[in-house]
Amino acid sequence: MQWWKKEIFCTSIRLIKTAIQGSFMQVHQVGGLGFDSNIYLIIDEVIALIDAGTGMNFETVKRNLSKFNLTANDVELIINTHCHYDHVGGDRDFVEAAGCEVAIHELEAELLRKGDQIITLAGGLGRRLEPIEVARELHDGDRVKLGELMLEVLHTPGHTQGSISLYEPERKILFSGDTLFYGGVGRTDLPTSDGKALANSLRRLAKLELERLYPGHGPFAEKGARRHVLEALELFG
């Protein structure tokens, strides 16, 4: 869950088109309204989402997908960066629409399967997380091939014990979930949070070659992403 309240309570959706030049693969932001996490659409051989929001704005997300001639039925994979409801609550809508697969770190897979209400923070939003089948449990060092894009799974605990970031070294892209934001980091006062672990995760990210940063909330960076890691380390690490 994002600490920067003015982003969480944002009431206007931003559809952000981020085509990678000279490549078939494309990244677009198709969600981020209200309590929702940012939702990133990856158009490649596999149509994938990075996080799915709360589900409260599913109709808006579907309208945004339609701008790329896609429907919810076209989504084949959801990769959740962690288990909080503002990132996973929308999973079920896509699973029911498309039968898509859900992937999350192994430490948090059972929370989704059991429909946990506490650690996922569903109750704090006045919502209920229904059980979600997890097709793939992710581990540090796993690679998820979507076509041109090959995402490396980095276990970056701190915000939650099973938080992950997704790294594409060739294009120097990082999907950071709530580990790192544009100008901040995720909260460490929530169930399974660990400030020391988050600092270690930031030190790990600081070693990467980064250009583009796509965080779980708030604005993203099209260039100079590594600067945000270093700034976060100065403040937090």
N, C-alpha and C positions, 0 to 999 in steps of 0.2 A: 504494500500500500504506500503510495507517494506521500511524502511529507509536505510538499509544496502545495498548500491548499488552494491557491488561486489557479493551479493547473487542474487539480482534481475536480474543482467545482466549475471548471470551464463550461460554458453553455453554447459555444459555437464550434462546429466541426471544421477541421481543416483537412481538405483533400489535397495531399501533397504528392505530386508526380515526380518520381526520381528515377528516370530511365538511365541506365548505365550505358554510356556512349560506346558505340561499336559492338554492342552485345544484344542478343535476343532477350536475355534475362532482364527483368525489370523489377524494381521495388517501388511500391506505392503505399502511402498511409491511407487507410480506408476507415479508420475509427479512432476515437479518442474523445468522445462526447461525454460530458457529465462525469460520472464516477468511473467510466471505462478507462482501462489502460489504452495506450496507443495500440492499434492493430495494424500490422504490416502485411500487405499482400505481396507475395513473390510470384511472379509469372515466369515460369520456366517449363521444362518438360513435365514437372510436377507442379501443380497449383497448390501453394502452401500459404498458411497464415502463421505469423509469429504473434502469439497470444490472440485472444478472442473477446476481450472485454467482459462486461458483466452479463451481456445478453439483453439488458434493458433497452438498448438502442439497435436491436437486430435489424429492424426495418430500414433504419438509416444506413447501416453497413451494407445491406442488400442493394440499396439504391446506389451506393458508391461503387459496389462491385459491377453493377450494370453499366457504369460508364466505361468499363473495359470489356464490355460484351460478355460478362461472366455472371453466373448466378451462384447462390449458396451451394447448389448441387455440384458445382464444378470444383469445389475445394476438396482436395485429396488428403491433406495433412495439416494438422495444427501442432505447432511446437510451442509448448508453454514454457516461459522462462522461469516461472515458479508457481506455487499453488494458491496464491491469494485470489479471492473471488473476483476482484476487478480485472483479473487476467484470464481466469478459467470459467467464469460463470456463463460465458457465451459458447463454450465448447459444445454443450448438448444440442443447441440449435443447429449447428453445422453437422453434428453426428446424425441427428434425425433427418436433416435435409439430404445429406450426401453419403452417409455411411462412412465418413472420412475417418482416418486414424488420428489418434491423439498420442503425443509423445511428451514426456516430462521426465525429470531426473528421477532415478530409482528411489531416492529417499522420500519422495513426495507422491509416488504413484499410488500407494495405498490410501492416501488421504482422498484422492479423487475417486478411487474405486468404492470407498466406504461412504462417500458423501459427508466428509468431516465438516462440521459447522464452526469449530473453534479456531483451529490453526489456520484454516483458509480465510477466516474473518468474514465469512458469509453472514453470520449473525449480527455483526457490527454494522452491516449495511441493511439490516432488516430483511435479508433474503435467505433462501434455503438452497444449499447445493445438493442437487440430486446426484446419486452415484453416476460416475462416468467411467466407461471402460477405457483403460489405457492399453494401447496396442504395443507401444514401444517404451521401455524404460531406458533412459539415457544415462551414460556414464562419461566421466571425464575422458577426453581423447576420442570419443566416438566421432564418426563423420557421417553427416546426413547429405546424401547426394540428391539434388533436385533437378539436375541436368547440367547446364553450364556452371551452376553454383554448387559448390561443395562447402557445407558449413561444418566447422569443427566445434564440438561441444566442449566448453570450458566450465568446469565446476567452480562457481564463484560464490561460495556461501558468505553469509553475513546478514543480508536482509532477511533471508530464510535459510534453513540448513541445506535445502536442495536447489537454491538459485543457480541458474546457469546463464552464461553469455554464449553467443554464437559468433564465430569468427571466420571470415573469408579472407585469407592472407593475400591472394592475388590482387583483389580489388581493395584490400585494407579496410574491410567493412566490419563493424562490430554492432550486433544487436545485444544491448547490455541489460535488458530487463530493468529491474529496480536496483541493480548494483550501482549503476552510474547514470547520472543525468547530465544534461547540458547545464552546468553550473551547480551541481550538487550530487548527493548520494541518497540512497534509500534509508528509511528508518531502521533503527536497531533496537527499538523498545517493544517489539512485537514477539509473539510466540515463535520460538526457535531462532530468533535474531541473535547475532553475536558481533559486537563492534570490533573485537580483535580480528575475527575471521574476515570481516568486511575490509579492514585495513590490509590484510594479507592478500585479499582478492584484488584490491586496487593496485598493489605492488606487482601482482602478476600481470594485470592488464597494461601497466606502464612499460612492460618489456616488449609489447607488441608493436608492430608497425601499423599505425592506424591513420586513416584519412576520413572515413565516414562513420558517424556515430548515430545509431538509431535506438534511443532509450525507451523505457517503458512508459514514461509520461513526459509531457512538455515538448519543447522544440528539439529538433535534431540538428546535427552538424553535417554539412556537405563537404567540409574540408577542415583540416586542423583538429581532428578529433582527439589526438593524443594530448593536446593542451588541456582538455577537460579532465583527463585522467590525472595529469600532473597537478592541476589546480586542486582537484579533490584530495589528492595525497597531502598537499600542503595543509589543507584545512582539517583533514580527518586522520591521515596516516601517521 
